[in-house]
Amino acid sequence: MQHPELERLQQLLQDQAYITDQSIVLSVFLARQLNKPLLVEGPAGVGKTEIAKVMARAMDTELIRLQCYEGLDATHALYEWNYQHQLLYLKMLEKQDTSPEEMERSLFDDRFLLKRPLLQAITHHKAPLLLIDEVDRADEEFESFLLEVLSDWQISIPEIGTIKATHIPQVILTSNRVRELSEALRRRCLYLWIDYPDYDKELAIVRQKVPDIDARLSEQICGFMQEVRKQRLEKVPGVAETLDWAMALANLHIDHLDKELVSATLGIILKDWQDIRQTQMSLSELFERVGAISKLDVNG
């Protein structure tokens, strides 16, 4: 028998138009129950970030996003002082003949503190959802720093002191496996792998996100995407590209695929010229295979 809270969570996700499966629901549920970060890995464009967005809406809380990139350091993740405002305030204090001690106390005040995502998350009035997106793009030094914050949930600011979390955030980390994450970070988290969806799930996603699409066209698009991903591509298209293609063709009031149309619109789903060229050369073969999945005119 399914746990009633699991059923409730699944319903919450469905209410937010997120097509899910048992592994996703269970991982999110356990992360919340155990109050542990959830590390979500998988290819680009399969909906890893979307989990955090949907969960924030479902929990009726704020989504705070830390976008990771190469060279990201603690300053940009934690806080900065607003030096321009401090300087203007300092000049005003000098005109008032304020003592140096009072100046220092006044300068390092909350009103001059620019809170970056991690500090925002631990000082929020309500437990937010903290999304640490593409953590694999940050370097190992930042990863070690992040691990410390996730363990202690406190941040030390030399001019103010230690700030402890008022409410522990729910944390979701995503990774495209650009580099291997440390064992220490992996042990700290629950783990979820999201792969490309099968035909039925992708079709459900397309029909949910593009409700005005022709039924036959949606079947053909999803069948084609399933076959395209089996090729040796530099950049395999994800669900995001499927939805872009579906929305584009639906807006053009297309009701079926043909080779000419597919060839002309491959730039929506493939982002490498060699991949496009290879796929164009393989269209006849792809159409034959797709015909076995959906109602596609292989001679079209």
C-alpha positions in Angstrom: 0.0 0.0 0.0 1.3 3.4 -0.9 2.1 5.9 1.9 -0.6 8.6 2.1 2.0 11.3 2.2 3.6 9.9 -1.0 0.2 10.0 -2.7 -0.3 13.6 -1.5 3.2 14.6 -2.9 2.5 12.9 -6.2 -0.8 14.8 -6.4 1.0 18.1 -5.6 3.4 17.5 -8.4 0.6 16.6 -10.8 -1.2 19.8 -9.8 1.8 21.7 -10.9 1.7 20.0 -14.3 4.9 18.0 -13.6 4.8 14.5 -15.2 6.6 12.3 -12.7 7.3 8.7 -11.8 7.7 6.7 -8.6 11.4 7.2 -8.3 11.2 11.0 -8.4 8.3 11.1 -5.9 10.0 8.8 -3.5 13.3 10.7 -3.7 11.7 14.1 -3.1 9.6 12.6 -0.3 12.6 11.1 1.5 14.7 14.2 1.1 12.0 16.2 2.8 11.4 13.6 5.6 15.1 13.2 6.4 15.8 16.9 5.8 18.7 16.0 3.5 19.9 17.6 0.3 18.8 15.8 -2.9 21.4 15.5 -5.6 19.8 15.1 -9.0 22.0 14.1 -11.9 21.2 13.3 -15.6 21.7 14.6 -19.1 21.0 18.2 -19.9 17.4 19.1 -20.6 15.6 16.2 -18.8 13.9 18.4 -16.2 16.3 18.4 -13.2 15.9 22.1 -12.5 12.2 21.9 -13.1 11.9 19.6 -10.0 13.0 22.4 -7.8 10.7 25.0 -9.4 7.7 22.7 -9.1 8.6 21.7 -5.5 8.8 25.4 -4.5 5.4 26.0 -5.9 4.0 22.9 -4.3 5.4 23.8 -0.9 4.2 27.4 -1.3 7.7 28.7 -0.5 10.3 30.8 -2.2 12.8 29.3 -4.7 16.3 30.6 -4.1 18.7 29.7 -6.9 22.4 29.6 -6.9 23.6 29.1 -10.4 27.1 27.6 -10.4 29.8 28.4 -12.9 33.6 28.0 -13.2 35.3 30.4 -10.9 32.4 30.9 -8.5 33.7 31.8 -5.1 32.2 32.1 -1.6 31.7 35.9 -1.9 29.3 35.6 -4.8 27.4 32.7 -3.1 27.3 34.2 0.4 27.3 38.0 0.7 29.0 41.3 -0.3 29.1 44.7 1.3 27.5 47.5 -0.7 30.6 49.6 -0.8 29.1 52.5 -2.7 26.3 53.0 -0.2 28.8 52.6 2.7 31.0 55.3 1.2 28.1 57.8 0.8 27.0 57.1 4.4 30.6 57.5 5.6 30.8 61.0 4.0 27.5 61.9 5.7 28.9 60.7 9.1 32.1 62.7 8.6 30.0 65.9 8.2 28.3 65.1 11.5 31.7 64.7 13.2 30.9 61.1 14.2 33.5 59.2 16.2 35.6 56.5 14.4 34.1 53.7 16.6 30.5 54.8 15.8 31.4 55.0 12.1 32.6 51.4 12.1 29.6 50.1 13.9 27.3 52.0 11.6 29.0 50.9 8.4 28.7 47.2 9.0 25.0 47.1 9.4 22.4 44.9 7.7 21.2 47.7 5.5 24.6 47.6 3.6 24.7 43.8 3.4 24.0 42.4 0.0 22.7 38.9 0.6 23.6 36.3 -2.0 21.7 33.0 -2.4 23.2 31.0 0.5 22.8 33.8 3.0 19.3 34.5 1.7 18.4 30.9 2.2 19.5 30.6 5.8 18.0 34.0 6.9 14.6 33.5 5.1 11.5 33.9 7.3 10.2 30.6 6.0 12.1 27.4 5.0 12.8 28.1 1.3 13.8 25.7 -1.4 17.4 26.3 -2.2 18.4 25.2 -5.8 22.2 24.8 -6.3 22.1 24.4 -10.0 24.9 22.7 -12.1 27.1 22.3 -9.0 29.5 20.3 -11.2 30.5 23.5 -13.0 32.0 25.0 -9.9 35.5 24.0 -8.8 36.4 21.5 -6.0 37.4 24.3 -3.6 33.9 25.8 -3.8 32.4 22.3 -3.4 34.3 21.9 -0.1 33.0 25.2 1.1 29.5 24.3 0.1 29.8 21.1 2.0 30.6 23.0 5.2 27.6 25.3 4.8 25.3 22.4 4.1 26.6 20.6 7.3 26.5 23.5 9.7 23.9 25.8 8.3 25.7 28.8 9.6 27.8 31.5 8.0 30.4 33.6 9.7 30.7 37.3 8.7 33.8 38.9 10.4 32.2 42.3 10.8 29.0 40.9 12.3 29.6 37.4 13.7 28.0 34.0 13.0 24.6 33.9 11.5 22.7 30.6 12.1 19.8 29.4 10.0 16.4 30.4 11.3 14.8 27.7 9.1 16.8 24.9 7.4 16.1 25.1 3.6 15.1 22.1 1.5 18.1 21.7 -0.9 18.2 20.4 -4.4 21.5 20.2 -6.2 21.7 19.4 -9.9 24.6 18.1 -12.0 25.2 17.4 -15.7 28.3 15.4 -14.8 30.7 17.9 -16.4 33.1 16.6 -13.7 32.9 14.0 -10.9 31.6 15.4 -7.6 33.4 14.5 -4.4 32.5 11.4 -2.4 32.0 13.7 0.6 29.3 15.7 -1.2 27.6 12.6 -2.5 27.5 11.1 1.0 25.8 14.2 2.3 23.0 13.9 -0.2 20.3 11.6 -1.3 20.7 10.7 -5.0 18.4 10.7 -8.0 19.3 9.9 -11.6 16.9 11.2 -14.2 17.4 9.8 -17.7 15.7 10.7 -21.0 12.0 9.7 -20.7 10.6 6.7 -22.6 8.0 7.3 -25.3 4.9 7.2 -23.1 6.3 9.6 -20.5 7.6 12.1 -23.2 4.2 12.0 -24.9 2.5 12.8 -21.7 4.9 15.7 -21.0 4.3 17.1 -24.5 0.5 16.9 -24.2 0.6 18.4 -20.8 2.9 21.3 -21.7 1.5 21.9 -25.3 -2.2 21.2 -24.9 -3.2 22.6 -28.3 -0.9 20.3 -30.3 -2.4 17.9 -32.8 -2.6 14.4 -31.3 -1.0 12.7 -34.3 1.8 15.3 -34.4 2.6 14.8 -30.7 3.0 11.1 -31.3 5.2 11.6 -34.3 7.4 14.1 -32.5 8.0 11.9 -29.5 8.6 8.9 -31.7 11.2 10.8 -33.7 12.9 12.1 -30.6 13.2 8.6 -29.2 15.0 7.5 -32.4 17.2 10.6 -32.8 18.7 9.9 -29.3 19.8 6.5 -30.4 22.3 8.1 -32.9 25.9 9.0 -32.0 25.4 12.7 -31.4 27.7 15.4 -30.0 24.7 17.0 -28.1 21.8 14.7 -27.5 18.5 16.7 -27.3 16.6 16.6 -24.1 12.9 17.1 -23.2 13.4 20.9 -23.4 14.2 20.6 -27.1 11.2 18.3 -27.6 8.9 20.9 -26.1 10.5 23.7 -28.1 9.9 21.7 -31.3 6.3 20.8 -30.3 5.4 24.4 -29.5 7.0 25.7 -32.7 5.1 23.2 -34.9 1.9 23.7 -33.0 2.1 27.4 -33.5 2.5 26.8 -37.2 -0.7 24.7 -37.1 1.2 21.6 -38.4 -0.7 18.3 -38.0 2.0 15.8 -39.1 5.7 15.4 -39.8 7.3 15.0 -43.2 10.9 14.8 -44.2 11.1 18.3 -45.6 9.6 19.8 -42.5 11.9 17.8 -40.2 15.0 18.7 -42.2 14.0 22.4 -42.1 13.4 22.5 -38.4 16.2 20.3 -37.0 17.9 23.4 -35.7 15.3 23.5 -32.9 16.3 20.2 -31.5 19.9 19.8 -32.5 22.5 22.4 -31.7 25.6 21.0 -33.5 26.0 21.3 -37.3 27.5 17.8 -37.6 24.5 16.3 -35.7 22.1 18.1 -38.1 24.0 16.9 -41.1 24.1 13.3 -39.9 20.4 13.3 -39.0 19.4 14.8 -42.4 21.4 12.0 -44.1 19.6 9.5 -41.9 16.0 10.8 -42.3 14.7 7.9 -44.4 16.0 5.4 -41.9 14.7 7.4 -39.0 11.2 7.7 -40.5 11.1 3.9 -41.1 11.9 3.3 -37.4 9.5 6.0 -36.2 6.7 4.5 -38.3 6.8 1.5 -36.0 6.1 3.6 -33.0 3.7 6.3 -34.3 1.5 6.9 -37.3 4.1 8.4 -39.5 4.0 8.4 -43.2 7.4 7.0 -44.0 7.2 8.2 -47.6 6.3 11.8 -46.5 
